[in-house]
Amino acid sequence: AAANDFAEEFLAPVRAVRRWYERRARTHAPGVDDLLALGNAFGLTAWTALYRTRAALDPGPKHVQALRSELHRRERRLPARQAFLGGLRDTLSYLTPDAAAHPGACGGPAVLHVPAVMRRRALAAVEHGRLSLEAAAAMLGRTPAALGAELALLGLE
C-alpha cells in the first residue's frame, strides 16, 4: 500500500491534481469524463485518476462511491472513451532513438500506455475494413502517417 501511495504521488502530486481541477473550474463533483481527462493529462488510468481526485479534492464518500460504481459499469469502454477524448499515445511501441528527447529536454506530461487489447481491436477493425486507418489513428491518439509507419515497421501494411 505504501509503495502504491508513493507511486501515485510521484505520477500525479496532490497539489498538481488540485491545480488541474482549479484551472478547469471543476473542484466540485467531477465526473467520469473529468477523470479520463485528468488521466490523459497525467498519464493515468481512470481508476488512478479517481484515487488522486479523492486525495486532492475530497469530494465525499457518496460521490466517490458513485464514481466508482460508474467506472465499474463502464469499465470495458473506458480505454476507448479515454482515447476518444485525446491524449493517449502508446509511447512504448513507437518511441525510437529519432523520437527520443535530448538529455535535459523538457517534454509534455507522461502518457498512458494504450492497452494491448485496444490496439488489437483497432488493428483487427482496420484489417477487416470496419475502421479506416485515419479513424484508428484518431482512436489511438496518433496521426494516420505515424500509425501507418508503425504498421509498416511491424510488417502489417
Residue pairs with C-beta under 8 A, 6 or more apart in sequence:
8 48
8 51
8 52
8 55
11 42
11 43
11 44
11 48
11 110
12 38
12 42
12 44
12 48
12 49
12 52
14 52
14 55
14 56
15 56
16 42
17 38
17 42
17 52
17 53
17 55
17 56
17 57
18 27
18 56
18 57
20 38
20 41
20 42
21 27
21 30
21 34
21 38
21 53
21 56
21 57
24 34
24 37
26 34
27 57
28 57
28 59
29 59
29 63
30 38
30 53
30 57
30 59
30 67
31 67
32 46
32 67
32 70
32 71
32 74
32 78
32 81
33 81
33 85
34 53
35 46
35 49
35 50
35 53
35 67
35 71
36 46
36 49
36 78
36 81
36 82
36 85
37 85
37 87
38 44
38 49
38 52
38 53
39 45
39 46
39 48
39 49
39 82
39 87
39 112
40 82
40 85
40 86
40 87
40 88
40 111
40 112
41 87
41 109
42 49
42 52
42 109
42 110
43 109
43 110
43 111
43 112
44 52
44 112
45 78
45 112
46 71
46 78
46 82
47 71
50 64
50 67
50 68
50 71
53 59
53 67
54 64
59 67
71 78
74 81
79 88
79 114
79 115
79 117
79 118
80 118
80 139
82 88
82 112
83 114
83 118
83 139
83 140
83 141
84 139
86 141
87 111
87 112
87 141
88 111
88 112
88 114
88 140
88 141
89 111
89 112
89 114
89 140
89 141
89 142
90 113
90 114
90 119
90 140
91 111
91 113
92 113
93 119
93 150
94 142
94 146
94 150
101 107
114 140
114 141
118 140
119 140
122 131
122 136
122 139
122 140
123 136
123 151
123 156
125 131
125 136
126 132
126 133
126 136
127 156
131 139
133 144
133 147
133 148
134 144
136 147
137 143
137 144
137 146
137 147
137 148
140 147
142 150
148 157
151 157
